[in-house]
Amino acid sequence: MTGRIETEASGGCQCGAVRWHVSAVLDSSHICHCRMCQKAAGNFFIALIGVPRDAIAWTRGTPAWFASSDKASRGFCATCGTPLAYDYAESRHINLTTGSFDEPARFAPKVQFGLEGRLPVFADLPLEAEGTTEETMSDLVDAIRASNHQHPDHDTANWPG
């Protein structure tokens, strides 16, 4: 069994309509390449970490759910669409998307699953770094900052506002 790690962490969706707080995580941070996870994330893979069911509290709103199979559901924000969770109903834990944590770097992936769906380019990840957002999108950065509707990476009493 994966070990329980007592910790305090918060996170939520891009728009702030759904927020959560956890008091523990499992030592299970991973990425999954399976086709179902690719579709749920709208990306090449999804990053997830297990959270014991007794360690999560939805502090603002709750996710909408899509039954991606008869065994599992995917939680997301109904307002902005941010993928938030994978819930295998028979499990004692729920998986939260690592990128939805306020501090995702605290939970770096340790293993990969769903390798049958992994794109060949990710076997060694030979992609070169191109630069920061400010460097690659310099003509748009100020306009994006001025019109940013994204929730900040910390809990807020009222949002928006």
ABEGO torsion letter per residue (X at the ends): XBBBBBBBBBBEBAAGABBBBBABBBBABBBBABAAAAAAAGBABBBBBBBBAAABBBABEBBBBBBABAABBBBBBAAAGBBABBBBAABABBBBBAAABABAAABBBABBBGAAABBAAAAAGABBBAEBAAAAAAAAAAAAAAABABBBBBBBABOBX
